Amino acid sequence: MKKIFHLVISFILCSMALSSCMDDLDTMPKDDNMLVSEQVYSSAEGYLGVLAKCYGSLILTGQNGGDGGNGDLEGANEGYSGYMRLLFYLQELSTDNFLMPSSSNGLRRCLNLTWDASNASVVTWTYQRLYMSIAYCNEFLRECTASKLQSRGLWNQFQNDYLSYRAEARLIRAYCYSMLCDLFGAVPLIDETVGAKDMPVQVSRREIFEYAENELLAVAGEKSSDDVLKDAGAALYGHVDKIAAFQLLARMYLNAKTWIDTDRYNDAYTYACKVIDSNAYPLASDYRHIFLADNNTCSEIIWPLAQDGLRAQSSAGTNFYVKAFVNGPMDELYQTGVGSKGWGNVRAKTTLVAAFDPSDVVFDASDTWGNNKADKRAQFMTALPNQVMETWDENLAMTSTFTRGFGYIKWRNVTKDDQICPSGFTYVSIDFPLLRTAEAYLIAAEAVLRGASAPRSKALEYVNEIRQRAYMCGKYARDGVNSSVDGKIADGDLTLDFILAERQREFASECMRRTDLIRFDKFTKGYNWDWKGGERTGTDVADYLKVFAIPEAELMNNPTLVQAEGYPRTTVK
């Protein structure tokens, strides 16, 4: 089990202990009674508990831990409705990466790209989750002020840290708005100045983008602000610092042409280089270590979402990323870390498998970590009896048996020395790497190819750094691991299509693929994959599906909302 002094986990414990005081935060994000009890803010632990809730809302699901009831979203299935599980459905299931045969809660609609405003619960829950996290952050910002801390007798305890805590809440909120901008486009803008009874006002996608951008620039110290994050590496584990703001800015700027029709590639390059050049979060020496139960020791993770098999449990976080990808028989072939408790309902699509060299795809039971592979990112299960790569049966129909389609096994609930966690098999202890440094390298490289003012040689250098780590050659070589294949590519191989493929190899299952395909104009037309559009071989779909529909329930709650273009507006009676 992870050391319990990791601050995010200890904060989460505080928030659980205070759950009876926070019942009014467990409802829908626009509940009329959003203010928490004065009792919560009567102690330092209470304040830190609410900040923990801001962080924990992105990976936990309720007040009791696990799936113990008292979930955050009213009327939602607690296990299904956690943010990081929902994001997988929207960002991965709708792409060329993964398949789930289930048709419940709108999953088949996501797989087939056939959703609308009313038929995908997972889309509605994602929208609500993001606004719930925003509501927690707004509440913390309203209460974490110098005057309120002084009136409550807490000034001496907080005077040195409260501004950085405020900055953390503002960054979490900015992240949520960046995701709303990406997923939904034009949405309501709600900050700490909006009253609980005020009707949220919808603003343009550009205004959402600029709001998140300005918040990130402020807390990073790039523009005048009292609320500033701690310097690189100075924050305790689990807290965000300035590097997280730089990384989020780089990601937003890379997508600015798609989101707001504005070229910001120079800015994407600048802020990606700030991440790289800080050397605060150097690339992990072994790619596989990023996704293990002791990844709290991994140097590369800029923003981890904490999970612990005993103290921070959730079926919607990395518990999903292990169990959904494996089944019981797999545990007989390698250490999954979940024993026989795998669900076995996610499989790799043939397009993800094809992104790797076929010789690297094959699972070798005598080499369960893939040390003998060239590209160590090619982590698939191919060794089950009668297993085939195709995700359809002999009748060309989608199948629910795990022998159809390869498993994807980079997430393992074991330590880097292949030890099972003391917390056991029920919940995993892998922190989700929401931001990690490898993304900055590939952002910088792509920005150069798209026109940023930097030499092409820098793009090649950054891509080859990622590939050398993947192949564990050069400075990443170590005894007992195949380093005979040089992962470097030549300048002539470096194209935008190569970057897209490299991002697929590097970030599969890390909830970026839909965004990438849209940015490369390959999401709706011109490139197809298994089951896209409801067909086995895939088919083109309408361009309006590049954003999700604002959920019907939100339109009914707020008649002033305008639906995203292309979706019919439901008549409110």
N, C-alpha and C positions, 0 to 999 in steps of 0.2 A: 504493500500500500504506500502511496506517496506520503511524504512527511506532512503532517497535518498543519505545520506552521505556514504552509503556503497560504498567503493572505486571502486569496479569493475564496478558498475553501473555508477558512475560518470565518470570513464574512458571511458566507452562505449559512453556516451554522447559526450565526447571530440572527439572520433573517428568519430562519426556521423557528428559532426560539421565540421570536417576536411575532409569530404568525397571527396570534389572536388579536394583536393590535393593528394588523395590516389587512383585515378582511376586506376593507373597502378598496384595496389595491388588487383584489383577486377577481375583479369583474371586468366587463368590457372596457376597452380603452377610453371610451367617451362617456363613462358613467357619470351621472350628475354629482355623485359624492366621491370625488377623487382624493380629497385631502385625507391624510392619515392622522391618527390620533396624536395628540400632543405628547402622549406617553412615549411614543417611539423616539421622539427627539429630545427626550429628557436626559439622555446619556450619550457618551461617545460611542458605546456599542450600538446604540440605536441608529445613529448616523451612519456608522460603517455598515450596519446591516442593510440599510436602504441602498447604499452604494453597491453593496454586494448583489442586491436584487437587480440593479441596473445591469451589472455584468451577467449574473446568473440567468436573467430572462432570455438570453440568447442561446442557452443550452439546457437549462432545467425547465420543468413544466409545472411545478406547483409548490405548495408549502410543506408537504410531508416527505418528499424524497421518493425516488423511484416512480412508481405509478400508484402511489398510496392514496389517491383521491385528493380533494381540495385543490384541484387544478386551477391554473391562472385564467384560462379561457372558459367562460361560461358556456356550457352546452357542447364543448368539444371533447373528443376522445383524447385523453391526456397523453397516451403513448404516441399517437399519430401527430399530435399538434405542437410538438416542440419545434422551435425555430430551425435548428440545424437539420432535422429530419425533413421538415417541410422544404427547406432550401434544396435538398437533394432531389426531391420530386420535381421541383420547378426548373432547376439548373442542370440536372444530369439526366433525369428520366426522359425529358423532352428532346434529347440530343442523340448523337451517335455513340454514346458511351455505354448506357446500361438499360436493362429491361426488367420490369416486374410484371408478371401476368395478372396481378390483382386488378379488379375493377372497382373496388370500394373507394369511397371518399374522393372520387375523381381521378384516381391514379391512371386508369386506362385513358382518360381524356388527356392527361399530361403526356403519356407515352405516345399517343396518336396525334397530338397537336390538334385536338378537336374541342377544346374547352370554350365556354362562353361565360357570361356573367352569373350564371345560376347553377352550373352543374359540376363544380369542382370544389369540394369542401377544403381541400388542401390549399387552394389559391386564396380562399376567404380567410383561412386561419393564418396564412403567411402575412396577409395585409394586417390583420388584427394583432398578430404578434409584434410586428414592427411598431405599430402605434402604441401598443402596450409598453414596450421598452422605452419609447419616447416619453410616454406619460410618467414612468418611473423617474427618468432623467429630469423631466420638468419639475416634478415634485421635489426631488433632491435639490435642484438649483433654487427653488423658491425658499427652501428651509435652510440651506447652507450659505448664510450671509453673515457678515461680521456682526450686524445688529442682533440677529437672532441668536447667534452663538453667545454673545455677551449677555443677553437677557436671560439665557438659560444656564449661565455659569460655566460654559464650556470653552470660553475664549482661550484660556491658558493651554488647554489640551489641543486646540485646533489651529491656533494662530499661525503656526509654521507650515501647515499642510492643507488648510481648507481651500486655498486658491488652486492648488494642483488637483485636489479632489473634484472641485467644480470643473476644472478643465477635462478631467477624465469623463465626467458625465456628459459634457458637451461633445467630446469626441465620440462616445457611444451613440449619442443622439445623431451626430453628423453621419456616422456609419449607417444608421437606420434610414436616414433620408437619402443617402446615396443609393441604398438598395431599393427604396421606393421609387426613386428616379429611374433606376435601371428596369425594375420589374413592371411598374405601373405608369410611369410618366408623370402626367399632371395630377397632383394629389393635394389634399389639404395640408396647410402649413400650421403646425401648432407648436408654440414654444411656451416658456414659463410665464409669459405675460397674458396668455389666453385663459380666460376664466372658465371654470368648470361648466357653467351654463351657457357659454357662448357657442354659437354654431360655427364649427370650423370652416374656414374659407379656403376653397380650392385655388391653387395658383398654378402657373405654367410649369412645364418640365424645366425650362431654363431657370425659373426662380427657385425651384427646389435645388437644382444643381448649384446655383450661386450661393444659396443659403448654406448648404453643406460645405462648399468650398471656403467661404468666408469664416465659418466656424473653425474649420481645420487650420486655416492660416493663422487665426487668432491664437488658438491653443498651442500651436507650434512655435509661437513667438515670431512669426513672420510679419505680423502687423500688430499695432498697438492693442494690448489687452492685459488686464490684471490677472485673468485666469490663464495660466501657462503650465503646460505639462513639464514634468521633470526631464532633465537632459538624458541623452541616450544612456541606457543601462543603469540609471540612478534609481528607477522605480523598483519596488519589490515585485517578485514574481507574480504574474497574473495581472498586474496593473499596466496600463498603456503609458508610453512615454512619447517624446517628440518623434521618434522614428516611426511609430505607428501612424502618426498624422502625415508624415512625409509619404509613407507607403500608400495610404488611402488617397492622398492627393494625386500621386503618380497614376494610380488605377483610374481615378475619375478623369484625369486629363487625357489618358489614353483612349477613353471611351467618349470624350466630349464631342467628337465629330458625329458619332452615332446618336448621342442623347440630345445634343442641342445644336447640331450642325455647325460647330465651331472647331477649327483646327487648333489643338493645344499640345501638339506633339513635342514642341520645344520644352514646354513645362513638364510634360510626362518624363522626358529624358532628364531634366534638371532634378526633379524630385526623386526619381529612381536612383540617380547617382548619389544623392544625399544619403539614401539608405545604404547603398553599397560602400561608399567612401567612409561612412562613419565607422565601419567595421565593428559596430556594436553587436550585430547578430550575424556572425560569419556563417557561411554555408556549413552544414553538418558534414563531417568527414565521410559519413555513410548515409545515403538516401533513406535506407530502410529504417534507420533509427528515429526518423521523424514521426513515425506512426505507431509507436510502441507504448507500453504501459508506463515506462519510465522516461517518456519524452519530455518531462519537466526538466531534464538535464540537457536537452538538445539546444545547441547554441543558436540555431537558425530561427526559432519560432519567436516572432515579434509580439504577437498577441495570441496567447493560448486561452481557450475556453476550458475551464477546469472541470475535470471529471475524476471521481474517485469511487471505487467499487463499494466502499462502505459509507463515505461521508457526503458524496455529491453524486447521487444516483439519478439516472434518467434513461428511459428506453428510447428517448428521442435524440440523444447525442451520439457519442462514439459507440455506445452500446449498439445502436442501429448499424453503424458502419462496420462492425465486426459481425454481429449475428445475422444480419440480413444477407451477408455475402457468403456465409458458410453454413454447412449442415453437419449433423453428427458424424457421418462417415469420414468427413475431412479431418476431424480431430484424430483419427486413427493414422493419418498420413503425416501430419505435422502438428506442432503445438499452436492451436488456434487461441488458447487461453480461455475458451468458453465451454470446453468439454462437449457434451451432447446437447447444449442449449442453443445451438445455431438454428436460425429460422429457415435459411436456405431459399429465400425468395427474390434475390437479385442476381442477375447474370450479366456478363459482359456481352455487348453486341459484337457482331463480327467485325464491324468497322474499328472498334477499339483494339481488338486482337490483331487486326491487320496493320495497326500502327507500329508494331514491333516486328523484328526479324523472327520468322517462324521457329528458328532453332532456340531462341530465347524464351519462347512462349511455353514450351513443354515443361511440366512439373516433374522433377526427379526426386523420388522418395529418399534417395541417399544424399540429396543436397537440398534440404528443405528451405534454406534461405536463398538459394539461387547463387551461391558463391561462384559457381562455374559458368554462369551466364556472362555474356558480354555486357548487355544493358541490364543493370540490376533492378531497374524499374519494371521490368516485364514479370510481374508477379501474378501468375494465373494458376488455377487448379484445373488440370487436364487429366488427372489420373483416376477418377472415379470409374467404376465398371461401366462400359458402354457409353462413355461420355463423348459427345461431339461438340464441335464449335457452333454449329447452327442453332438458332433459337426457335426452330420450328420442327414439327414432327413429319413423318412420312406422308401425311396428308396436307402438308404445307400450312398447318395451323399452329398458332402459338401454343406452347406447352407449359405446364406448371411443374414438370419434373426437372430436378436439378441436373440430370444427365444431358439435357439439351442446353447448350451454352456453357461457356467456361466460367468458373468462379474467379473473383478478383480478390487477392489475399494480401494486399499490402498493409492492411490494418490487422494487428495481432495484439491480443491482450496478454502479452508476455514482455519481459524485460529484454534488453539487448543481449544478455547472456542466456536467453531462452528459458527463463524461470517463470513459473506461474505466479501470479500475484497472490499474496496472502488473503486478499479480499474475496477470492474464490471466483466462481463462474457466473454468478447471477447478474452482476453488473461489471462493466469494464472500467479501467482506470487510465484511459488514454485521453490526454488533453487534445482538443481539436485545434489544429494550427490555423486559426482564422487568417492570420497574416504571417508570411514567412519570406525570407530574403530572396529565395530563388525567383520569386515573382518580379522583384525589382530588376534582376538581370535580364529577364525576358521582356519586361516592359521597355527597358532602355534600348534593347536591341531592336524591337519592333518599331519604337518611335523613330530611330535612325532610318530604318527602311521606309518609313512613311514620310520622311522629310525633315526630321529634327536636325538642327545645325550641329552635327558632330560627325567625325570621320566614320566611314563604313567599317574601318578596321576595328573600331570600338564595339560595334554590333557583333562582329565575328568573335572578338575576344570574349564578350559576355556569354554568347551562345556556347562557345567551346568550354568555358568554365563550368557551365551547367552540365554539359555532356561528359567532360572528364570526370566530374563527380559521379555521374550516373554509371559510367563504365569503370570507375575506380582505377583510373590510370593516371600517369603523371604523379603529381603531389598527393593524390588520393589513394595511390596504390598501398596495399598492405599485405602482409604475409597470409597465405592461405586463401586468398581471393584472386580470381582470375583478373589480371590486368594486362593481358597480352593484346587486347584490341584497343586501339587508340580511338576514343570517342570523338576526336576533333573532326570537323568538316572543313572543306576548302571554301574559299570565297565564292566560287562559282555555284556552290550548293546552297548558299544562303539566300533564300527568297522568303517572301511573306507566307507562302504556302508551307514552307519548311517551318517557320515560326509557329504557325497554327498546329502543325503536327507535333512539334516539340512540346508545345503547351499541353496537348492531349496526353502525351507520354508522361510529362512531369506532374500534371495537376488532376489527372482523372480521379473522380469522386470528391474533389475539393471544392465543388460548387462554383465553377467558373465557366463551364463549357458552353452553356447557352449564350452567355454574354460574349464569349469569344466568337462563336459562330455568327452571331448577329453583326459584330464589328467587322468580320471578314465577308459579310454579305453572303453567307452560305447556310443560313438557318431556315429560310422559307423556300427558296428556289435555287435550282442549279446544282444541288448536292443532296442526295437522298440516302437513307439508311433504313435498317430493319424497322418496319411497322410505322414509319412516319406517314401521316395522313391516313392511317388505318390499313395500309397495304404492306404485304410481307416485304417487298423490295423497296418500299418507300415511294412517295410521290410528292410533288410540289404542293405547298399550302399557301394560303392567303398571307400577304405581307402584314396585315394588321395584327397577326399573332406574334409580332416582335415585341409587343407589350401585352400583359395580361389585362383582362377586364377588371374594372373596379367592381368588387362583389355586389351582387344585387341587394344584399342586406344593408350595405352602406348607402346605396342609392335611396333605399326606402327610409333609412334613418335621417338622411340629409338630402332633401329634394333639390337643393341647389347644385349638387354635384353633376358634372357633365361626364358622360361615359367616354372612354377612350374611343378614338376614331375607328370605325369599322364594326363595332359591336352595337347591336340594337339597344336602345334605351327602354327599359321596362317601364310601363305606365304605372305610376304609383296611385293607388286608389285610397 
